[in-house]
């Protein structure tokens, strides 16, 4: 049974940092593309970052240079490092698994989400 469990969200001041983790079970992250999406209040869920089975990465323009996606195949976890946060980054962040090797395949499993709030 595929499960994705996010952690690491919280309240942070503008300019601060957070590291989100996504613990995967029921499959190995070394074999699939993985990613992060987010949804702010009143907005549609949007792409944030993704990583291919081989480790190639892709980012939304709004987070490029501030966020970093990575994975640890031995721990079967995916991470999202969030730096230089601003109020527009406030959202629920979701980890997801792609059905294939990269973000070009369909999104087939989602985590429950973790809240990130940027506030002074």
N, C-alpha and C positions, 0 to 999 in steps of 0.2 A: 504494500500500500504506500503510495507516494505521499509524503508529507513535507511541508516547508514551514519552518517556524522561525519568524523574525524576532530579533531582540536588539536592544541598544538605543531605542528611541528615547526622547526626553525633551526637557526644556533647556534651551541654550540661548545665550545672549548673541545679538548680532556680532558677526566676526568670529564667533566660536566654531568649535568642531565637534563632530560626533562620529562614531564608527558603528554602523549597523552590521549585524550578522544574520545569516540565514543558514540554519541547520537543516540539512536535507536528509531524508531517509526514504528507503524503498527504491532507490536508484543511486547511481554514482554521478556526481557532478563532473567527473572527468570524461564522461561520455556524451554530455549534452551541452547545448548553449543555455546560459542562465542570464537573468536580467533583473533589473529593478524598475518599477514604475512608481508613480506617486499620484495622489488625488487630493487636491486642496478643496476646502469647503465651497460648494457651489460650482465646481469645475469638473470637467471630464478627467478621467484617469489619463496620465501622459507618460510617455517613455522618458526614462532618466539615463539608464546605462545598460549595456549588455556585454557579455564576454562569451566568446566561442569555446567550443570543446578544446581547441588548441591554445587558447589564451589571448586571442585577438580581441580588442575592445572597441566599443563604439559609445558615444555620448551624445546627449542632447546638447544643442548649442548653449542653452541657458546654464549648463553646469560644467561645460568643458573648462578645464584648468582649475576647477575647484573640487570636483568629486573624482574619486578613483574607485573603480570596481576591480576586485581581485577574487581569487578563490584558492582554497587549500584542498587539494585532492585527497590528501591523507586524512584530513579531518572531515571531509565531505561537507565543507561549508563554503559559502560565498559571502563576500564582504562589500560594503560600500562606505568608503571614507568620505565624509562630508566636511569640507573646510570653508572658511570665510562665508559662513552662513548669513543669509539675510531673510527678511520677513517673507519674501516670496517663496522661500523654500519650505515654509510651514505647510505640512501635508501629512497624510498617512502614506507611508512607504511600503510597497509590496514587493516581495521577492517572487520570481516566477521561473518556471522551467519551460524551455522550448522543446518542441517535439523532435527536433533534429540537432545538428551540430552548431547551428548559429541562429542569430536573430531573424534570419530570412525564413525560418520555419514557423509553424504556428505555436501559439502560446497555449500550453495544455494544463498546467497546474499553477496555482497561486497559493501564497501564504495568506495568513489572516491579517497581516499588516502591523506596522508599528508607527506610533504617532511621533512626529518631530515638530516641535513648536519653537520658533525663533522669536524671542520677545525680550525687551529690556525691562 
